[in-house]
Amino acid sequence: MSNHLFDALRRCIADDDAVFIETGEGRIWTYGDMLQWSGRIAGAIDTLGIRPGDRVAVQVEKSAEALMLYLACIRCGAVYLPLNTAYTLAELDYFIGDAEPRLVVVAPKAAEGIKAVAARYGALVETLDDHGGGSLIDLAKDESPDFVDATRAPDDLAAILYTSGTTGRSKGAMLTQNNLLSNALTLRDHWRFTADDRLIHALPIFHTHGLFVATNVVLTSGASMFLLPKFDPAEILELMPRATAMMGVPTFYVRLLQNAGLTREAVTGMRLFISGSAPLLADTHRAFQERTGHAILERYGMTETNMNTSNPYEGDRIAGTVGFPLSGVTVRVTHPETGAVLPVDETGMIEVKGPNVFIGYWRMPEKTKAEFRDDGFFITGDLGKIDPRGYVHIVGRGKDLVISGGYNIYPKEVESEIDQLPGVIESAVIGVAHPDFGEGVTAIVVKQSGSALDERTILDALQNRLARYKQPKQIIFVDDLPRNTMGKVQKNVLREQYGNIYASKASA
């Protein structure tokens, strides 16, 4: 009997006494502790009657015990279902009703509210807090650490991650044991992780970045991590002399650059800074390299596929690109309407194929079929191109494409021109319903404090940089752009907020 994923993780442990996790409070978890506590929690889950293939929904704060719960689910064959800690009861009702978990694990303070929802779908409720307490841990204390892992094959379901749901209801992406393992091993090798590495982990663990990328890469390399509850620039800088790598979202690097403590001396022991989950501005990439001497390594992935591409560990890490396809992963660019493969440097739909790609959407066979080509390529919904050197460029989401006057306009192209203007911090370009053009190109801009930048200045600057049809019909200044928990700009929110700004033109 074998458990494909956990057996592989177990084989990567060279020393049970080696440190796996150090928490912000200084608590130490060795790899031996991980084996014991994931075994105890797996025993508790099994005692509760959870069987291989049953779903376990989890909405808890970040903690070492929460990672033990993830590993326990892998060991007992349960399907792990992490949920954003910001979800409301109404949102949880949808996820629990859709996934039909046998067990829901929540923070103690949320237990009463969840029990009513869970009861409607026949789910048990246990608790886990961020300090190692809760009813699930109480049950686990009475279990043996020597849990006999459930037999699970490479293609067996390991996790369901719900998409962010920017359009319509969220979809549950089904990830297999081998989806997770193959990607972790590939990233470990590509990014040169070893047992000597110490990763700064300040990402949430309800998302593929913090859970499957950061955690599984550490596990497959026998490395250790500093597990922090949230991103705090001062705390990060304090840890850097003891760390070797950090994985973050672009916001992390922007905030670090705002701290005077970020110097070349502060990062002497660091070998790698990785960014993902949202586009990293070229200006941020350049500023970070000038300040620290380190070129941030940007990569590209998504809920349905984990990681697809990465800038090279050795070689040019080019700002504004997400590098090359990872080993075993094939990336192509196709015409959004015909599906024909496009030549180099032409923008179209990005499609991927490889062992990292999910097996489909939970209980959505028609949606699954629509998102896969007959030859097995997954249609990502991202627009991009592959340049002559083979670097992949992400232009934006297909749903963010602006069609104005019959012309296709890629927001990233317009944003890149605006972002390099003096006084601009960042921008987001959207299409808004327009009576004359179908959609009007509209730029939402965040400017630097005290800047005298105005609409006319930006429009004048773009006159000779963009074709007329690409130039914004209106520019709106805001203090901040709306973002989700992983730092992605929520253009759907902007489209809804500014959806009627051209309505007056129709009646004029």
Secondary structure, DSSP 8 states (H G I E B T S, - for coil): --BHHHHHHHHT-S-TTSEEEEETT--EEEHHHHHHHHHHHHHHHHHTT--TT-EEEEE----HHHHHHHHHHHHHT-EEEE--TT--HHHHHHHHHHH--SEEEE-GGGHHHHHHHHHHTT-EEEE--TTS-SHHHHHHHTS-S------B-TTSEEEEEE---SSSS--EEEEEHHHHHHHHHHHHHHTT--TT-EEEE-S-SSSHIIIIIIIHHHHHHT-EEEE-SS--HHHHHHHGGG-SEEEE-HHHHHHHHTSTT--TTTTTT--EEEE-SS---HHHHHHHHHHHS---EEEEEETTTEEEEE--SSS---TT---EE-TT-EEEEE-TTT--B--TT--EEEEEESTTS--EETT-HHHHHHHB-TTS-EEEEEEEEE-TTS-EEEEEEGGG-EEETTEEE-HHHHHHHHHTSTTEEEEEEEEEEETTTEEEEEEEEEE-TT----HHHHHHHHTTTS-GGGS-SEEEEES---B-TTS-B-HHHHHHHTTTTTHHHHH-
